[in-house]
Amino acid sequence: MAQPHSLRPSDPATIPSELQELANAIQGLPEPYRAQLDPVFQRVMDGIRRRRQILSLVQDALSELRMDMKYLLFDLEATRRERDEYRRQLEQLRPGE
């Protein structure tokens, strides 16, 4: 008996083995039970896909934030060096004060 498309995970390598086992168990059920469980299983799979997409977006945003922080720290250090250099130049112009 062929597995219905709706119970076939899109990428079995990314689906937890427990859910693959559940899909196989649902496939082995008689049609009335399978018809009842298939929509529930699909909602679970959709939830997993959404959570993974959200996790990926969050990870990308964190990576971008880390990079932005590195740029900001670099800029802060450059600004401090410039400030210190200008102070030294100013002190050299007014040595008697």
N, CA, C and O of each residue as an XYZ file, in Angstrom:
388
protein
N       0.848     -1.166      0.000
C       0.000      0.000      0.000
C       0.898      1.235      0.000
O       1.776      1.352      0.855
N       0.700      2.147     -0.929
C       1.528      3.351     -1.041
C       1.137      4.360      0.021
O      -0.025      4.470      0.410
N       2.133      5.086      0.475
C       1.895      6.085      1.501
C       1.239      7.304      0.852
O       1.719      7.770     -0.182
N       0.155      7.836      1.428
C      -0.479      9.014      0.843
C       0.487     10.195      0.879
O       1.321     10.313      1.777
N       0.355     11.047     -0.103
C       1.239     12.209     -0.201
C       1.148     13.072      1.048
O       2.153     13.633      1.484
N      -0.034     13.185      1.626
C      -0.213     14.078      2.760
C       0.566     13.621      3.988
O       0.908     14.448      4.833
N       0.854     12.333      4.110
C       1.613     11.843      5.252
C       3.093     11.741      4.960
O       3.873     11.386      5.844
N       3.489     12.039      3.758
C       4.885     11.946      3.385
C       5.578     13.258      3.724
O       5.256     14.285      3.127
N       6.521     13.258      4.665
C       7.240     14.492      4.985
C       7.996     14.988      3.765
O       8.501     14.193      2.972
N       8.073     16.305      3.617
C       8.712     16.878      2.441
C      10.201     16.549      2.386
O      10.740     16.316      1.304
N      10.863     16.528      3.522
C      12.287     16.202      3.571
C      12.510     15.316      4.788
O      12.685     15.826      5.895
N      12.508     14.000      4.604
C      12.612     13.092      5.749
C      13.849     13.315      6.602
O      13.833     12.998      7.791
N      14.912     13.847      6.036
C      16.136     14.056      6.812
C      15.960     15.150      7.861
O      16.658     15.149      8.875
N      15.037     16.080      7.631
C      14.843     17.177      8.573
C      13.695     16.930      9.541
O      13.460     17.736     10.441
N      12.992     15.846      9.370
C      11.862     15.524     10.231
C      12.333     14.588     11.341
O      13.009     13.595     11.072
N      11.978     14.904     12.592
C      12.382     14.010     13.689
C      11.913     12.583     13.446
O      10.844     12.353     12.880
N      12.729     11.628     13.883
C      12.407     10.215     13.635
C      11.091      9.811     14.284
O      10.388      8.939     13.772
N      10.753     10.441     15.413
C       9.485     10.119     16.077
C       8.296     10.458     15.186
O       7.308      9.724     15.148
N       8.399     11.581     14.464
C       7.300     11.955     13.575
C       7.265     11.062     12.339
O       6.191     10.785     11.805
N       8.408     10.619     11.892
C       8.419      9.668     10.779
C       7.765      8.361     11.218
O       7.004      7.753     10.466
N       8.071      7.941     12.437
C       7.437      6.725     12.971
C       5.930      6.918     13.082
O       5.156      6.019     12.753
N       5.514      8.105     13.552
C       4.087      8.391     13.670
C       3.420      8.359     12.303
O       2.327      7.810     12.166
N       4.057      8.939     11.290
C       3.496      8.923      9.937
C       3.337      7.478      9.450
O       2.327      7.132      8.839
N       4.336      6.645      9.724
C       4.241      5.237      9.332
C       3.129      4.522     10.090
O       2.410      3.704      9.516
N       2.984      4.827     11.378
C       1.932      4.201     12.178
C       0.556      4.630     11.678
O      -0.361      3.813     11.585
N       0.417      5.918     11.356
C      -0.869      6.404     10.833
C      -1.155      5.746      9.493
O      -2.303      5.415      9.199
N      -0.130      5.555      8.683
C      -0.303      4.912      7.384
C      -0.826      3.490      7.537
O      -1.570      3.004      6.685
N      -0.440      2.826      8.619
C      -0.866      1.450      8.825
C      -2.279      1.314      9.361
O      -2.792      0.198      9.449
N      -2.920      2.412      9.721
C      -4.278      2.364     10.262
C      -5.315      2.192      9.164
O      -5.059      2.532      8.009
N      -6.478      1.669      9.513
C      -7.573      1.619      8.528
C      -7.955      3.035      8.073
O      -7.738      4.011      8.792
N      -8.516      3.123      6.892
C      -8.809      4.417      6.258
C      -9.619      5.384      7.126
O      -9.265      6.562      7.162
N     -10.668      4.976      7.818
C     -11.426      5.973      8.612
C     -10.558      6.640      9.687
O     -10.661      7.846      9.911
N      -9.705      5.852     10.348
C      -8.833      6.419     11.383
C      -7.741      7.292     10.759
O      -7.386      8.353     11.271
N      -7.236      6.807      9.654
C      -6.202      7.560      8.947
C      -6.748      8.919      8.502
O      -6.059      9.934      8.601
N      -7.989      8.930      8.012
C      -8.613     10.180      7.566
C      -8.795     11.146      8.730
O      -8.715     12.360      8.540
N      -9.036     10.631      9.922
C      -9.185     11.484     11.102
C      -7.830     12.052     11.553
O      -7.738     13.217     11.940
N      -6.801     11.234     11.500
C      -5.505     11.643     12.034
C      -4.666     12.445     11.048
O      -3.802     13.221     11.456
N      -4.910     12.267      9.772
C      -4.102     12.959      8.770
C      -4.129     14.475      8.930
O      -3.059     15.084      8.907
N      -5.283     15.126      9.091
C      -5.267     16.596      9.253
C      -4.526     17.044     10.520
O      -3.855     18.076     10.517
N      -4.649     16.279     11.580
C      -3.945     16.622     12.813
C      -2.440     16.509     12.602
O      -1.673     17.372     13.027
N      -2.036     15.440     11.944
C      -0.622     15.245     11.651
C      -0.097     16.383     10.769
O       1.010     16.876     10.982
N      -0.884     16.791      9.794
C      -0.472     17.886      8.911
C      -0.323     19.195      9.677
O       0.586     19.974      9.392
N      -1.206     19.447     10.647
C      -1.071     20.659     11.466
C       0.215     20.615     12.280
O       0.900     21.628     12.424
N       0.538     19.450     12.805
C       1.796     19.301     13.553
C       2.975     19.564     12.633
O       3.898     20.288     13.005
N       2.959     18.988     11.437
C       4.053     19.184     10.484
C       4.166     20.655     10.072
O       5.268     21.191      9.963
N       3.020     21.302      9.844
C       3.043     22.727      9.489
C       3.616     23.550     10.637
O       4.377     24.490     10.407
N       3.260     23.207     11.860
C       3.805     23.907     13.020
C       5.310     23.746     13.113
O       6.023     24.701     13.420
N       5.792     22.549     12.850
C       7.241     22.301     12.874
C       7.932     23.142     11.802
O       8.968     23.754     12.060
N       7.354     23.170     10.602
C       7.950     23.968      9.521
C       7.976     25.452      9.887
O       8.977     26.132      9.664
N       6.868     25.954     10.452
C       6.823     27.363     10.845
C       7.857     27.661     11.926
O       8.550     28.676     11.860
N       7.962     26.781     12.923
C       8.948     27.000     13.993
C      10.368     27.003     13.435
O      11.206     27.797     13.862
N      10.629     26.131     12.498
C      11.976     26.095     11.895
C      12.245     27.355     11.088
O      13.354     27.889     11.115
N      11.233     27.831     10.370
C      11.405     29.079      9.622
C      11.652     30.243     10.580
O      12.522     31.079     10.340
N      10.887     30.289     11.660
C      11.058     31.353     12.650
C      12.433     31.257     13.283
O      13.112     32.270     13.452
N      12.849     30.051     13.632
C      14.177     29.861     14.220
C      15.260     30.321     13.252
O      16.226     30.964     13.661
N      15.105     30.001     11.990
C      16.081     30.420     10.986
C      16.125     31.942     10.879
O      17.206     32.526     10.796
N      14.959     32.588     10.881
C      14.910     34.046     10.827
C      15.560     34.670     12.049
O      16.285     35.659     11.937
N      15.303     34.095     13.215
C      15.894     34.608     14.449
C      17.410     34.439     14.418
O      18.145     35.347     14.805
N      17.876     33.285     13.962
C      19.321     33.065     13.872
C      19.969     34.043     12.900
O      21.048     34.569     13.171
N      19.308     34.288     11.764
C      19.839     35.261     10.802
C      19.883     36.657     11.414
O      20.859     37.389     11.253
N      18.801     37.016     12.125
C      18.755     38.336     12.750
C      19.846     38.469     13.816
O      20.466     39.526     13.933
N      20.083     37.421     14.583
C      21.141     37.463     15.589
C      22.518     37.579     14.949
O      23.377     38.306     15.449
N      22.731     36.877     13.863
C      24.011     36.988     13.155
C      24.216     38.411     12.648
O      25.308     38.971     12.746
N      23.156     38.977     12.109
C      23.241     40.350     11.615
C      23.502     41.323     12.767
O      24.292     42.258     12.630
N      22.836     41.097     13.895
C      23.042     41.944     15.070
C      24.483     41.846     15.571
O      25.088     42.857     15.926
N      25.029     40.637     15.598
C      26.423     40.462     16.011
C      27.366     41.234     15.095
O      28.302     41.887     15.559
N      27.114     41.154     13.809
C      27.960     41.867     12.854
C      27.811     43.372     13.056
O      28.805     44.099     13.042
N      26.591     43.841     13.242
C      26.380     45.266     13.491
C      27.099     45.717     14.757
O      27.675     46.804     14.791
N      27.068     44.888     15.798
C      27.763     45.222     17.042
C      29.269     45.317     16.816
O      29.923     46.198     17.374
N      29.819     44.426     16.011
C      31.254     44.486     15.716
C      31.597     45.786     14.999
O      32.592     46.434     15.320
N      30.761     46.167     14.018
C      30.991     47.426     13.314
C      30.891     48.616     14.264
O      31.700     49.542     14.196
N      29.894     48.587     15.150
C      29.721     49.688     16.096
C      30.899     49.782     17.061
O      31.369     50.880     17.358
N      31.374     48.650     17.546
C      32.532     48.671     18.446
C      33.778     49.179     17.725
O      34.563     49.940     18.290
N      33.951     48.758     16.483
C      35.076     49.254     15.696
C      34.974     50.768     15.530
O      35.958     51.488     15.698
N      33.781     51.242     15.201
C      33.568     52.669     15.016
C      33.797     53.436     16.322
O      34.379     54.521     16.314
N      33.340     52.874     17.430
C      33.539     53.504     18.735
C      35.030     53.629     19.055
O      35.494     54.681     19.495
N      35.760     52.559     18.833
C      37.199     52.605     19.092
C      37.897     53.618     18.185
O      38.785     54.338     18.641
N      37.512     53.685     16.918
C      38.102     54.655     15.997
C      37.773     56.078     16.452
O      38.627     56.962     16.397
N      36.546     56.295     16.898
C      36.148     57.617     17.388
C      36.941     57.991     18.631
O      37.361     59.140     18.773
N      37.151     57.046     19.527
C      37.946     57.318     20.731
C      39.391     57.657     20.372
O      39.979     58.575     20.944
N      39.957     56.916     19.429
C      41.330     57.212     19.003
C      41.423     58.615     18.395
O      42.362     59.361     18.675
N      40.442     58.963     17.566
C      40.426     60.306     16.975
C      40.304     61.373     18.055
O      41.010     62.380     18.020
N      39.411     61.152     19.011
C      39.236     62.103     20.111
C      40.540     62.294     20.878
O      40.942     63.422     21.163
N      41.193     61.188     21.209
C      42.447     61.272     21.954
C      43.523     61.996     21.143
O      44.301     62.774     21.694
N      43.564     61.745     19.862
C      44.537     62.421     19.001
C      44.251     63.920     18.958
O      45.177     64.726     19.050
N      43.001     64.297     18.822
C      42.652     65.722     18.804
C      42.982     66.381     20.140
O      43.418     67.532     20.163
N      42.783     65.678     21.247
C      43.144     66.218     22.568
C      44.644     66.460     22.662
O      45.085     67.494     23.165
N      45.419     65.506     22.178
C      46.883     65.674     22.190
C      47.305     66.875     21.347
O      48.165     67.660     21.748
N      46.689     67.005     20.176
C      47.008     68.145     19.316
C      46.627     69.458     19.984
O      47.368     70.438     19.912
N      45.470     69.474     20.635
C      45.027     70.679     21.331
C      45.971     71.020     22.484
O      46.291     72.191     22.687
N      46.413     70.037     23.227
C      47.333     70.257     24.332
C      48.687     70.759     23.821
O      49.351     71.544     24.498
N      49.090     70.318     22.651
C      50.354     70.786     22.083
C      50.244     72.253     21.630
O      51.235     72.983     21.656
N      49.055     72.678     21.220
C      48.849     74.060     20.806
C      48.833     75.006     22.003
O      49.223     76.167     21.881
N      48.374     74.504     23.186
C      48.288     75.327     24.396
C      49.090     74.689     25.513
O      48.499     74.216     26.484
N      50.380     74.658     25.418
C      51.170     73.965     26.433
C      51.215     74.685     27.774
O      51.430     74.021     28.788
N      51.028     75.996     27.846
C      51.160     76.728     29.076
C      49.961     76.676     29.999
O      50.062     77.175     31.120
N      48.892     76.137     29.625
C      47.684     76.188     30.463
C      47.651     75.145     31.521
O      46.694     75.078     32.293
